[in-house]
């Protein structure tokens, strides 16, 4: 078989000189015996290649035989990107079923090198000697397999680091250690976690609150002498003179750092019933302290602007997500663990755009969904826990708005897209009967971000669905209000007004007309719904005069001047009708329900805002300073419709006794109204006709 390989190799290389020369030479075995002569011609070699040899073949050692015998001590076999190596699954040929290489010469090799001193060596020293022997064998290409296709760059075998990991993993039995950790006492688990954390390099750490604290860099430097950085030393880590210091950090590869993070999270999850004992002193400092450090550090990027992968950071983030999910099963720890996300995730746009977290948006959005899926655990969250959970939701929603938009052919977003995951999570929270009423009003900010994300990514369905969740939130909050005036006032001043502002924003800024129309319709219904009668009249009038009526005026002016997106004439009339309805329908509805004592203090400011907006709408372009982008016929229709609604509103105010019929009256509200109507371009004759008809009814 060997001769056949040699012949094939020689033929493939086109050089038979060495084969003929070797065939004519007599090869001795060192004991006076001669091996059978090789063929002396090319045809003889050809015959042997076809028919084989009559001589029995001697047993040849495995090409991957380990001379040092170190294969009996083994560590972990995952591949590390930092090793810069291509490892072969079958590089341990000759290994037994348990992964340990069968090397009968192990003891003989060590005795040949150390002599009688081998009996006095510690296991660590023997292991170190095996590493040295294997490194020498690799450098000298001892027992390297020959394929005939080798080049100078391809002769490199598995790196020592990878071989070392394989042996350590099998020697340490980490799977069994994790599984049996639940039988350890608290101090043993704590020391195990601290030992693993000490292997992971760290720099500046920030506590949960307060100013970042600088850690002494000398604690993380490698000693100049007798340390891991020495090239030649008489002090071995296996000898008693080696003393490990807590200020020393063993340099580990990114794969080893990620593996350490996995072991930390596995131990913590396996002992989740004792999470309260390990979180404050050990786990919180590890996860929160290390992750908050990234807030002030820009993410390293490649030449193409892509963030470089960081296995350790990825496993640290997923580890904290796993602990957050497990904490929902422990009601006493859910708020403390989940609340820490508000300290970790960057909220500012510039910080978020440059932060390393943006490479893990799918991890975070999937983790958010799994946390929310445990409804029974979310119920127990306090204010601190809700702040952390909504911070996670807000980050996922904001990150989704920075992703590339979908194509214009109605391509749906992927299921693992952070926008879809965030919407699913918020939809579950707001529809769950147990937690729907407990969700803080801060969730409105997340929904506003999702509306903007649907607009920037050409997916209006997401914006419309998020608007429906805002309406669902409003109904849930109003149904949870009891008869106490304190709760009603608190919600009206904060939560309800934020809901109104979110709808108003969606009625003006989106590029898609169907999103704007949906928001304007919802906003109008918000003031007409019977359930909203719980909101005091002063908050209603303030929201209308400050947000809704000016919004409707701006939308109409933008349509007429062509500042925004110009839809078709039909869509333009639909949107115009919704804006006019937003101006007059809530006014008429609440004027009927307002008591006389509230008219002067609340209704008058609203009516003044309506007159100001109508002056701008009906006189736009009359001074020649603005160009009208709509056809004259369409503009005339808009003008007539607005004038008709104004006439009906003045007639209602006159019949209610709010406005006086005398145009020369000293009543301030009446006088200002008639002057404003004349400035809109309404003739005095038409105004007198309005007043006369209103007085007759």
C-alpha positions as CSV (number, residue, x, y, z in Angstrom):
1,X,0.0,0.0,0.0
2,X,2.8,2.4,0.8
3,X,4.6,1.6,-2.4
4,X,1.5,2.2,-4.4
5,X,1.0,5.6,-2.7
6,X,4.6,6.5,-3.5
7,X,4.3,5.5,-7.1
8,X,1.0,7.5,-7.5
9,X,2.6,10.5,-5.8
10,X,5.6,10.3,-8.1
11,X,3.5,10.0,-11.2
12,X,1.3,12.9,-10.2
13,X,4.3,15.1,-9.7
14,X,5.8,13.9,-13.0
15,X,9.2,12.9,-11.5
16,X,10.2,9.2,-11.4
17,X,13.9,9.8,-10.7
18,X,13.5,9.4,-6.9
19,X,11.4,6.3,-7.3
20,X,14.0,4.5,-9.6
21,X,16.9,5.6,-7.4
22,X,15.1,4.3,-4.3
23,X,14.3,1.1,-6.0
24,X,17.9,0.4,-6.8
25,X,19.0,1.0,-3.2
26,X,19.1,-1.6,-0.6
27,X,17.4,-0.5,2.6
28,X,18.4,-2.0,5.9
29,X,16.3,-2.2,9.0
30,X,19.2,-1.4,11.4
31,X,19.7,-5.0,12.5
32,X,21.5,-6.5,9.6
33,X,18.4,-7.6,7.8
34,X,17.5,-6.2,4.4
35,X,14.1,-5.4,3.3
36,X,12.8,-6.8,0.1
37,X,14.2,-4.9,-2.8
38,X,12.1,-2.4,-4.5
39,X,11.5,-2.5,-8.3
40,X,14.3,-1.2,-10.4
41,X,12.2,0.1,-13.3
42,X,9.1,2.0,-14.0
43,X,7.3,-1.1,-15.3
44,X,8.2,-3.0,-12.1
45,X,6.7,-0.2,-10.1
46,X,3.6,-0.3,-12.4
47,X,3.3,-4.0,-11.8
48,X,3.5,-3.6,-8.0
49,X,0.9,-0.9,-8.1
50,X,-1.5,-3.2,-9.9
51,X,-0.8,-6.7,-8.4
52,X,0.7,-5.7,-5.1
53,X,3.6,-7.5,-3.3
54,X,4.2,-11.0,-2.2
55,X,5.9,-9.9,1.0
56,X,3.7,-9.3,4.1
57,X,3.3,-5.7,5.0
58,X,4.6,-4.6,8.3
59,X,2.3,-2.7,10.6
60,X,2.8,1.0,10.3
61,X,2.0,3.4,13.1
62,X,-1.1,5.6,12.8
63,X,-0.2,8.9,11.0
64,X,-1.7,10.8,13.8
65,X,-0.2,8.8,16.6
66,X,0.7,10.9,19.6
67,X,4.3,10.2,20.6
68,X,4.0,12.3,23.8
69,X,1.0,10.3,25.0
70,X,-0.6,13.6,26.2
71,X,-3.9,12.6,24.5
72,X,-5.1,10.9,27.6
73,X,-5.7,14.3,29.3
74,X,-8.2,16.3,27.4
75,X,-10.3,19.8,27.3
76,X,-13.0,21.3,24.9
77,X,-13.4,20.8,21.2
78,X,-15.3,23.9,20.1
79,X,-13.6,25.9,17.4
80,X,-12.3,29.3,18.3
81,X,-12.2,32.0,15.6
82,X,-9.1,33.4,17.3
83,X,-7.2,30.2,16.6
84,X,-7.1,31.0,12.9
85,X,-7.1,27.3,12.1
86,X,-9.0,24.7,10.1
87,X,-9.6,21.8,12.4
88,X,-10.5,18.4,11.1
89,X,-13.0,16.3,12.8
90,X,-10.9,13.2,12.3
91,X,-7.6,14.5,13.5
92,X,-7.6,12.2,16.5
93,X,-7.4,9.1,14.5
94,X,-6.9,6.1,16.6
95,X,-8.9,7.5,19.5
96,X,-11.1,5.3,21.6
97,X,-14.8,5.9,22.1
98,X,-14.2,8.1,25.1
99,X,-12.0,10.5,23.0
100,X,-8.7,9.5,24.7
101,X,-5.9,8.5,22.4
102,X,-4.6,5.0,23.0
103,X,-0.8,5.6,23.4
104,X,1.0,2.7,25.0
105,X,4.4,4.6,24.8
106,X,3.3,7.4,27.0
107,X,5.2,6.3,30.1
108,X,8.2,5.2,28.1
109,X,8.4,8.6,26.4
110,X,8.3,10.5,29.7
111,X,10.8,8.2,31.3
112,X,13.2,8.7,28.4
113,X,13.1,12.4,28.9
114,X,12.9,12.7,32.7
115,X,14.5,9.4,33.8
116,X,13.9,8.5,37.4
117,X,12.7,12.0,38.3
118,X,9.3,11.2,36.8
119,X,8.2,9.7,40.0
120,X,8.6,13.0,41.8
121,X,6.8,15.1,39.2
122,X,3.3,16.4,40.0
123,X,0.4,15.8,37.6
124,X,0.6,19.4,36.5
125,X,4.3,19.1,35.7
126,X,3.7,15.9,33.7
127,X,0.9,17.6,31.8
128,X,3.2,20.6,31.0
129,X,5.9,18.2,29.7
130,X,3.4,16.6,27.5
131,X,2.4,20.0,26.0
132,X,6.1,20.8,25.4
133,X,6.7,17.4,23.7
134,X,3.6,17.9,21.5
135,X,4.7,21.4,20.4
136,X,8.1,20.0,19.4
137,X,6.5,17.2,17.4
138,X,4.3,19.7,15.6
139,X,7.2,22.0,14.8
140,X,9.2,19.1,13.4
141,X,6.2,17.6,11.6
142,X,6.7,14.3,13.3
143,X,4.3,11.5,12.3
144,X,2.5,14.0,10.0
145,X,0.2,12.4,7.4
146,X,1.4,12.5,3.8
147,X,-1.2,13.0,1.1
148,X,1.0,14.1,-1.8
149,X,-0.8,17.4,-2.1
150,X,0.9,19.3,0.7
151,X,2.2,22.9,0.3
152,X,4.2,24.9,2.7
153,X,1.2,26.7,4.0
154,X,-1.0,23.6,4.4
155,X,1.3,21.6,6.7
156,X,0.0,23.2,9.8
157,X,-1.9,20.8,12.1
158,X,-4.3,21.5,14.9
159,X,-3.1,24.4,17.1
160,X,-1.9,23.6,20.7
161,X,-4.7,25.8,22.0
162,X,-7.4,23.7,20.3
163,X,-5.8,20.4,21.4
164,X,-5.5,21.8,24.9
165,X,-9.2,22.7,25.0
166,X,-10.2,19.2,23.9
167,X,-8.2,17.6,26.7
168,X,-9.3,20.0,29.4
169,X,-13.0,19.6,28.6
170,X,-12.9,15.9,29.0
171,X,-10.7,16.0,32.0
172,X,-12.8,18.5,33.9
173,X,-16.3,17.0,33.0
174,X,-17.9,20.5,32.9
175,X,-21.3,19.1,32.0
176,X,-21.3,17.0,35.2
177,X,-20.0,20.0,37.2
178,X,-23.0,22.2,36.0
179,X,-25.5,19.5,36.7
180,X,-24.1,18.7,40.1
181,X,-23.7,22.3,41.1
182,X,-27.2,22.3,42.7
183,X,-25.8,19.9,45.4
184,X,-23.1,22.4,46.4
185,X,-23.5,24.9,49.2
186,X,-23.9,28.6,48.6
187,X,-20.2,29.5,49.2
188,X,-19.0,26.8,46.8
189,X,-21.2,28.1,44.0
190,X,-20.2,31.7,44.7
191,X,-16.5,30.8,44.5
192,X,-17.0,28.9,41.3
193,X,-18.8,31.8,39.7
194,X,-16.1,34.3,40.8
195,X,-13.4,32.0,39.5
196,X,-15.0,31.9,36.1
197,X,-15.6,35.6,36.0
198,X,-12.0,36.3,37.0
199,X,-10.9,34.6,33.7
200,X,-12.9,37.0,31.6
201,X,-10.9,40.2,30.9
202,X,-12.5,43.5,31.9
203,X,-11.6,47.1,32.1
204,X,-13.7,50.0,33.2
205,X,-16.9,49.0,35.0
206,X,-19.9,51.0,35.9
207,X,-22.1,50.4,38.9
208,X,-25.8,50.3,38.6
209,X,-26.2,53.9,39.6
210,X,-23.9,56.8,39.9
211,X,-20.8,57.9,38.2
212,X,-18.6,55.3,36.4
213,X,-15.9,54.0,38.6
214,X,-12.4,53.5,37.1
215,X,-10.7,50.3,38.2
216,X,-7.0,50.3,38.8
217,X,-5.4,49.1,35.5
218,X,-2.6,47.5,37.4
219,X,-5.0,44.8,38.5
220,X,-5.4,43.7,34.9
221,X,-1.8,43.9,33.8
222,X,0.5,40.9,33.3
223,X,3.5,40.8,35.7
224,X,6.8,41.6,34.0
225,X,8.6,38.7,35.7
226,X,7.6,35.2,36.5
227,X,4.3,35.8,34.8
228,X,2.5,34.4,31.8
229,X,4.2,36.7,29.5
230,X,7.7,35.3,30.0
231,X,9.5,33.5,27.2
232,X,11.8,31.4,29.4
233,X,11.3,30.8,33.1
234,X,12.3,28.3,35.7
235,X,9.0,28.7,37.5
236,X,6.2,26.5,36.2
237,X,2.5,26.8,37.0
238,X,2.8,23.2,38.1
239,X,5.5,23.9,40.7
240,X,4.8,24.9,44.3
241,X,6.6,28.2,43.8
242,X,3.9,29.5,41.5
243,X,1.4,31.5,43.4
244,X,-1.7,32.7,41.5
245,X,-2.8,36.3,42.4
246,X,-6.3,37.7,42.0
247,X,-4.7,40.6,40.1
248,X,-3.5,38.4,37.3
249,X,-5.7,37.6,34.4
250,X,-5.0,34.6,32.2
251,X,-5.2,35.7,28.6
252,X,-8.0,33.7,27.0
253,X,-9.3,33.5,23.5
254,X,-12.7,34.9,22.5
255,X,-14.1,31.4,22.2
256,X,-12.9,30.6,25.7
257,X,-14.4,33.8,27.0
258,X,-17.7,32.9,25.4
259,X,-17.5,29.4,26.9
260,X,-16.9,30.8,30.3
261,X,-20.0,33.0,29.9
262,X,-22.1,30.0,29.0
263,X,-20.9,28.1,32.0
264,X,-21.7,31.0,34.3
265,X,-25.3,31.3,33.0
266,X,-25.8,27.5,33.1
267,X,-24.8,27.4,36.7
268,X,-27.0,30.4,37.6
269,X,-30.0,28.9,35.7
270,X,-29.4,25.5,37.3
271,X,-29.5,27.1,40.7
272,X,-32.3,29.6,40.0
273,X,-34.0,28.8,43.3
274,X,-31.0,30.4,45.0
275,X,-30.8,33.3,42.6
276,X,-31.5,35.8,45.3
277,X,-28.3,34.8,47.1
278,X,-26.0,35.2,44.1
279,X,-27.5,38.1,42.2
280,X,-26.7,41.1,44.3
281,X,-23.1,40.3,45.1
282,X,-21.9,38.2,42.1
283,X,-24.1,38.2,39.1
284,X,-25.3,41.8,39.1
285,X,-21.7,43.1,39.2
286,X,-20.7,40.8,36.4
287,X,-23.5,41.5,34.0
288,X,-24.5,45.0,34.7
289,X,-21.0,46.2,35.5
290,X,-19.5,44.8,32.3
291,X,-22.4,45.7,30.0
292,X,-22.8,49.3,31.1
293,X,-19.1,49.8,30.3
294,X,-20.1,49.5,26.6
295,X,-22.3,52.6,26.8
296,X,-19.2,54.9,26.5
297,X,-17.3,52.7,24.0
298,X,-18.0,52.8,20.2
299,X,-18.4,49.3,18.7
300,X,-15.3,48.2,16.7
301,X,-16.2,48.0,13.0
302,X,-14.6,46.5,9.9
303,X,-13.6,48.4,6.9
304,X,-17.1,47.9,5.4
305,X,-18.8,49.4,8.5
306,X,-19.9,46.0,9.9
307,X,-19.6,45.5,13.6
308,X,-17.0,42.8,14.4
309,X,-18.4,39.7,16.1
310,X,-17.8,39.4,19.8
311,X,-18.6,35.9,21.1
312,X,-18.1,36.9,24.7
313,X,-20.4,39.8,24.5
314,X,-23.0,37.7,22.7
315,X,-23.0,35.0,25.4
316,X,-23.1,37.7,28.2
317,X,-26.2,39.3,26.7
318,X,-28.0,36.0,26.2
319,X,-26.9,34.9,29.6
320,X,-28.6,38.0,31.2
321,X,-31.7,37.4,29.0
322,X,-31.9,33.8,30.3
323,X,-31.6,35.0,33.9
324,X,-34.4,37.5,33.2
325,X,-36.6,34.8,31.9
326,X,-35.9,32.5,34.8
327,X,-36.4,35.3,37.3
328,X,-40.1,35.6,36.2
329,X,-40.5,32.1,37.8
330,X,-39.2,33.6,41.0
331,X,-41.6,36.4,41.9
332,X,-39.2,37.9,44.5
333,X,-36.4,38.4,41.9
334,X,-38.2,39.3,38.7
335,X,-38.2,43.1,39.3
336,X,-34.6,43.2,40.5
337,X,-33.2,41.3,37.5
338,X,-35.4,42.7,34.7
339,X,-35.1,46.2,36.1
340,X,-31.3,46.3,35.4
341,X,-32.0,46.6,31.6
342,X,-32.7,50.3,32.0
343,X,-29.1,50.8,33.1
344,X,-27.6,48.7,30.2
345,X,-29.3,49.7,27.0
346,X,-28.5,53.0,25.4
347,X,-31.5,55.2,24.7
348,X,-30.0,58.1,22.8
349,X,-29.9,57.9,19.1
350,X,-26.2,58.6,18.6
351,X,-25.2,56.2,21.4
352,X,-27.4,53.6,20.0
353,X,-26.1,53.9,16.5
354,X,-22.5,53.4,17.6
355,X,-23.0,50.9,20.3
356,X,-22.1,47.2,20.1
357,X,-25.5,46.2,21.2
358,X,-27.0,46.9,17.8
359,X,-25.4,43.7,16.4
360,X,-27.6,41.7,18.8
361,X,-31.1,43.1,18.0
362,X,-32.5,39.7,17.2
363,X,-31.2,38.2,20.5
364,X,-32.7,41.1,22.5
365,X,-36.1,41.1,20.7
366,X,-36.4,37.3,21.1
367,X,-35.5,37.6,24.7
368,X,-38.1,40.3,25.2
369,X,-40.8,38.1,23.7
370,X,-39.8,35.2,26.0
371,X,-39.9,37.3,29.1
372,X,-43.3,38.7,28.3
373,X,-44.6,35.2,27.4
374,X,-44.6,34.3,31.1
375,X,-47.6,36.4,32.1
376,X,-47.8,35.1,35.6
377,X,-44.3,36.4,36.3
378,X,-44.9,39.8,34.7
379,X,-47.8,40.5,37.1
380,X,-45.4,40.6,40.0
381,X,-43.2,43.4,38.6
382,X,-42.9,46.6,40.5
383,X,-42.1,50.1,39.2
384,X,-38.4,49.3,38.9
385,X,-39.1,46.1,37.0
386,X,-41.5,47.8,34.5
387,X,-38.9,50.5,33.8
388,X,-36.3,47.8,32.8
389,X,-38.8,45.8,30.7
390,X,-40.0,48.9,28.8
391,X,-36.4,50.0,28.3
392,X,-35.8,46.7,26.6
393,X,-39.0,47.3,24.5
394,X,-38.0,50.8,23.6
395,X,-34.5,49.8,22.5
396,X,-35.9,47.0,20.3
397,X,-38.4,49.4,18.7
398,X,-35.8,52.1,18.1
399,X,-33.3,49.6,16.7
400,X,-36.0,48.3,14.2
401,X,-36.4,51.8,12.8
402,X,-32.7,51.9,11.8
403,X,-32.8,48.6,9.8
404,X,-33.2,48.7,6.0
405,X,-36.7,49.2,4.6
406,X,-38.6,46.5,2.9
407,X,-39.3,46.6,-0.9
408,X,-42.3,48.4,-2.3
409,X,-43.9,45.2,-3.4
410,X,-45.6,44.6,0.0
411,X,-42.9,42.2,1.2
412,X,-43.6,41.4,4.8
413,X,-41.1,41.8,7.6
414,X,-39.3,38.7,8.8
415,X,-40.7,36.9,11.8
416,X,-37.5,37.5,13.8
417,X,-37.4,41.2,12.9
418,X,-37.2,43.3,16.1
419,X,-40.2,45.4,15.1
420,X,-42.4,42.3,14.7
421,X,-41.1,40.8,17.9
422,X,-41.7,44.0,19.9
423,X,-45.2,44.4,18.5
424,X,-46.1,40.8,19.4
425,X,-44.8,41.3,22.9
426,X,-46.7,44.6,23.5
427,X,-49.8,43.1,21.9
428,X,-49.7,40.2,24.4
429,X,-49.2,42.5,27.4
430,X,-52.0,44.8,26.5
431,X,-54.5,42.0,25.7
432,X,-53.8,40.0,28.8
433,X,-56.4,40.5,31.4
434,X,-54.0,40.1,34.2
435,X,-51.4,42.6,33.2
436,X,-53.2,44.8,30.7
437,X,-54.3,47.3,33.3
438,X,-50.9,47.3,35.1
439,X,-48.8,48.3,32.1
440,X,-47.4,51.8,32.7
441,X,-48.3,54.6,30.3
442,X,-44.6,54.8,29.3
443,X,-45.4,52.0,26.9
444,X,-46.9,54.8,24.7
445,X,-43.3,55.8,23.8
446,X,-42.6,52.3,22.5
447,X,-45.7,52.4,20.4
448,X,-44.8,55.8,19.0
449,X,-41.4,54.4,18.0
450,X,-43.0,51.5,16.3
451,X,-45.3,53.8,14.3
452,X,-42.2,55.7,13.1
453,X,-40.4,52.4,12.3
454,X,-43.3,51.3,10.1
455,X,-43.1,54.6,8.2
456,X,-39.3,54.6,7.7
457,X,-39.3,50.9,6.6
458,X,-42.1,51.2,4.1
459,X,-44.4,49.0,6.2
460,X,-47.6,51.0,7.0
461,X,-49.3,47.9,8.4
462,X,-47.0,48.1,11.5
463,X,-47.9,51.7,12.0
464,X,-51.7,51.1,11.8
465,X,-51.4,48.0,14.2
466,X,-49.5,50.1,16.7
467,X,-52.1,52.8,16.6
468,X,-54.7,50.2,17.5
469,X,-52.6,49.2,20.5
470,X,-52.6,52.8,21.7
471,X,-56.4,52.8,21.5
472,X,-56.5,49.5,23.4
473,X,-54.2,51.0,26.1
474,X,-56.5,53.9,26.5
475,X,-59.6,51.7,27.0
476,X,-57.8,49.5,29.5
477,X,-56.6,52.4,31.6
478,X,-60.0,54.1,31.6
479,X,-61.7,50.9,32.6
480,X,-59.3,50.5,35.5
481,X,-60.1,53.9,36.9
482,X,-62.4,53.8,39.9
483,X,-64.7,56.5,41.1
484,X,-61.9,58.3,43.0
485,X,-61.2,61.8,41.6
486,X,-57.5,61.4,42.4
487,X,-56.9,58.5,40.0
488,X,-58.9,60.2,37.3
489,X,-56.9,63.4,37.6
490,X,-53.6,61.6,37.7
491,X,-54.4,59.6,34.5
492,X,-55.8,62.6,32.7
493,X,-52.9,64.8,33.3
494,X,-50.2,62.3,32.3
495,X,-51.3,59.1,30.6
496,X,-54.3,60.3,28.7
497,X,-52.6,63.4,27.3
498,X,-49.6,61.3,26.1
499,X,-52.0,59.0,24.3
500,X,-53.6,62.1,22.6
501,X,-50.2,63.4,21.6
502,X,-49.1,60.1,20.1
503,X,-52.2,59.9,18.0
504,X,-51.8,63.5,16.9
505,X,-48.2,62.8,15.9
506,X,-49.3,59.8,13.8
507,X,-51.9,62.0,12.1
508,X,-49.4,64.5,10.7
509,X,-45.9,63.0,10.1
510,X,-46.3,59.5,8.3
511,X,-45.8,59.4,4.6
512,X,-48.6,57.0,4.0
513,X,-52.1,58.6,3.7
514,X,-53.9,55.5,5.2
515,X,-51.8,55.8,8.4
516,X,-52.6,59.5,8.7
517,X,-56.3,59.0,8.1
518,X,-56.5,56.1,10.6
519,X,-54.9,58.3,13.2
520,X,-57.2,61.3,12.6
521,X,-60.2,59.0,12.8
522,X,-59.1,57.5,16.0
523,X,-58.3,60.9,17.5
524,X,-61.8,62.2,16.7
525,X,-63.4,59.1,18.2
526,X,-61.3,59.5,21.3
527,X,-63.1,62.7,22.2
528,X,-66.6,61.3,21.3
529,X,-66.4,58.0,23.1
530,X,-68.6,57.7,26.1
531,X,-65.8,56.0,28.1
532,X,-63.7,59.2,27.8
533,X,-66.4,61.1,29.7
534,X,-64.4,60.2,32.8
535,X,-61.8,62.7,31.7
536,X,-62.4,66.2,33.2
537,X,-63.6,68.8,30.7
538,X,-60.7,71.1,31.4
539,X,-58.2,68.4,30.2
540,X,-60.3,67.7,27.2
541,X,-60.5,71.3,26.1
542,X,-56.8,71.9,26.7
543,X,-55.9,68.9,24.6
544,X,-58.2,70.0,21.8
545,X,-56.9,73.6,21.8
546,X,-53.2,72.8,22.2
547,X,-52.8,69.7,20.1
548,X,-55.8,68.6,18.0
549,X,-57.2,71.7,16.4
550,X,-53.7,73.2,15.4
551,X,-52.8,69.7,14.0
552,X,-55.9,69.7,11.8
553,X,-55.1,73.2,10.6
554,X,-51.5,72.3,9.7
555,X,-52.7,69.2,7.8
556,X,-55.1,71.2,5.7
557,X,-52.6,73.9,4.9
558,X,-50.0,71.3,3.9
559,X,-52.5,69.7,1.6
560,X,-53.4,72.9,-0.1
561,X,-49.8,74.1,-0.5
562,X,-48.3,70.7,-1.4
563,X,-45.7,70.7,1.4
564,X,-46.3,67.1,2.3
565,X,-47.1,64.0,0.3
566,X,-49.7,64.8,-2.3
567,X,-52.2,62.0,-2.6
568,X,-55.0,61.7,-5.2
569,X,-58.0,64.1,-5.1
570,X,-60.2,61.5,-3.5
571,X,-57.7,60.7,-0.7
572,X,-57.2,64.5,-0.2
573,X,-60.9,65.1,0.3
574,X,-61.1,62.1,2.7
575,X,-58.3,63.6,4.8
576,X,-59.7,67.1,4.6
577,X,-63.1,65.8,5.9
578,X,-61.4,64.1,8.8
579,X,-59.5,67.2,9.7
580,X,-62.6,69.4,9.6
581,X,-64.4,66.7,11.8
582,X,-61.5,66.8,14.3
583,X,-62.0,70.6,14.6
584,X,-65.8,70.8,15.0
585,X,-67.1,67.4,16.2
586,X,-65.4,67.4,19.6
587,X,-66.4,71.1,20.1
588,X,-70.1,70.5,19.5
589,X,-70.0,67.3,21.6
590,X,-68.5,68.8,24.7
591,X,-70.3,72.1,24.3
592,X,-73.6,70.2,24.8
593,X,-72.2,68.5,27.9
594,X,-70.5,71.5,29.4
595,X,-72.1,73.2,32.4
596,X,-72.4,77.0,32.2
597,X,-69.6,77.5,34.8
598,X,-67.1,75.7,32.5
599,X,-68.0,77.6,29.3
600,X,-66.1,80.8,29.9
601,X,-63.0,79.1,31.5
602,X,-62.6,76.1,29.1
603,X,-64.8,76.4,26.0
604,X,-63.8,80.0,25.1
605,X,-60.1,79.1,24.8
606,X,-61.0,76.2,22.6
607,X,-63.3,78.4,20.4
608,X,-60.5,80.9,20.1
609,X,-58.2,78.2,18.8
610,X,-60.8,77.1,16.3
611,X,-61.2,80.6,14.9
612,X,-57.4,81.1,14.6
613,X,-57.0,77.9,12.6
614,X,-59.9,78.7,10.3
615,X,-58.5,82.1,9.5
616,X,-55.3,80.4,8.3
617,X,-57.2,77.7,6.4
618,X,-59.7,80.0,4.6
619,X,-57.1,82.7,3.7
620,X,-54.2,80.5,2.6
621,X,-52.7,81.9,-0.6
622,X,-54.9,85.0,-0.6
623,X,-51.9,87.3,0.0
624,X,-49.9,85.7,-2.8
625,X,-47.1,84.5,-0.5
626,X,-48.0,80.9,-0.9
627,X,-48.6,78.7,-4.0
628,X,-51.8,76.6,-4.1
629,X,-51.1,73.1,-5.2
630,X,-54.7,71.8,-5.4
631,X,-57.1,72.5,-8.3
632,X,-59.4,75.5,-8.0
633,X,-62.5,73.3,-8.0
634,X,-61.1,71.2,-5.2
635,X,-60.1,74.2,-3.2
636,X,-63.5,75.8,-3.6
637,X,-65.1,72.6,-2.3
638,X,-62.9,72.7,0.7
639,X,-63.7,76.3,1.3
640,X,-67.4,75.7,1.1
641,X,-67.3,72.7,3.5
642,X,-65.2,74.6,6.1
643,X,-67.6,77.6,5.9
644,X,-70.6,75.4,6.4
645,X,-69.2,73.8,9.5
646,X,-68.3,77.3,10.9
647,X,-71.9,78.5,10.3
648,X,-73.3,75.5,12.2
649,X,-70.9,76.0,15.1
650,X,-71.7,79.7,15.5
651,X,-75.4,78.9,15.3
652,X,-75.0,76.4,18.1
653,X,-73.1,78.9,20.3
654,X,-75.7,81.5,19.7
655,X,-78.6,79.2,20.6
656,X,-76.7,78.1,23.7
657,X,-76.3,81.7,24.8
658,X,-72.6,81.6,24.6
659,X,-72.4,84.3,21.8
660,X,-74.4,87.5,21.6
661,X,-76.3,88.3,18.4
662,X,-75.3,92.0,18.5
663,X,-72.1,92.5,16.6
664,X,-71.4,95.8,18.4
665,X,-71.7,94.2,21.8
666,X,-69.1,94.7,24.5
667,X,-69.0,90.9,25.2
668,X,-65.4,90.0,24.4
669,X,-66.0,86.5,23.1
670,X,-68.8,87.6,20.8
671,X,-66.9,90.7,19.5
672,X,-63.8,88.7,18.8
673,X,-65.8,86.0,17.0
674,X,-67.5,88.4,14.5
675,X,-64.3,90.2,13.8
676,X,-62.5,86.9,13.1
677,X,-65.3,85.7,10.8
678,X,-65.0,88.9,8.7
679,X,-61.2,88.4,8.4
680,X,-61.9,85.0,7.0
681,X,-63.4,86.6,3.9
682,X,-67.1,86.1,4.9
683,X,-69.1,89.2,3.9
684,X,-71.1,91.2,6.4
685,X,-74.3,90.3,4.5
686,X,-73.6,86.6,4.9
687,X,-72.7,87.1,8.6
688,X,-75.9,88.9,9.3
689,X,-77.8,86.1,7.6
690,X,-76.1,83.6,9.9
691,X,-77.0,85.5,13.0
692,X,-80.6,86.0,11.9
693,X,-81.0,82.2,11.2
694,X,-79.5,81.3,14.6
695,X,-81.7,83.8,16.4
696,X,-84.8,82.4,14.7
697,X,-84.1,78.9,15.9
